[in-house]
Amino acid sequence: MEEELQKLIGQQVPIKTRTGGRCLDYINEVKHGVVVLTTNTDGTGRRTVLAVDCIESFTTGALATSSGAASAATTPNWMKTE
């Protein structure tokens, strides 16, 4: 399945959300059974990580480059920070 997903890198795919809404994200990376979707073609914006081998996903916010909040934005929202 990974080889088939590799062919789709850069293409826009529809994602159905839990609330019933739909959004279009770009496939940015595929590696080790994980697909990374982003809102922008260059890999910026909201990032959604989907585990292909099991049913799991999480979304991180947009990466802040000028405000210095990059460390908080790159940490998945389900991970505890101390």
N, C-alpha and C positions, 0 to 999 in steps of 0.2 A: 504494500500500500504506500510505503514511503516514496518509492520511485514514481508512482502515479501522482502523488502530491507535489513532488519536486518539479514536475512539468507545469504545475499551476502557479508557480511563484510569479508574483507581479500581477496576477489576475484578480479581479474583484469578485467576491462571492457574497451571496445574501446570507445573513445570519438572523435567525428568529430569536427574539429575546423572551424572557420568562413572562413579561407583561403583554406579550402578543405583538409588540412592535417589530419592525424589521430595520436592519441597517446593512449597509454594504461596506465590507472591509476588504483590504488587500492581503493576500497571502504573502508574508514577508520572509519567513524562514520555515524550513522543515528539517528537523534533525532528531534522532534518537526517539522516535515515536511522539514527537511534540510538534504542533503547528502553531506558529506565531502569526496572528492577524493584526494589522494596523489600520488606522483610519486614513493614512496618507501613503502614497506609493513609495515615498523615500524612507519609510519606517518610523516616521514621527507620529505623534498624536496618541490616541488611546491604543493600548496594546492588549490583545486578548490572547491568552495561551491556552491551547486545547491539547489535552493528552489523548492521543489516538488509541493507545492500548487499553485505556480504561475511561470511564465517564467522569471527567474532572475538568474544570476550567477556572480561571480567575482573570480579572481584568485590572490593569493598572491605569492610572490617569496619564495625562499628557506629560511628557518630559519637559520640565522647566529648565531652560538653558541659561537664562539671564538672572534669575532670582536666587540661584544657589540652592534650590529645593530639590535638586536631582536625586539625592539619596532617598528622600521620602517617596518620590515619584517612581523610583525603580524598585521599591520594595512592594511585593504583592500585598494587597489590602487585607489578606487573611493572616499574614504573619504578624506575630507580636513584636513590638519594638520596646526596648527597655531603656 
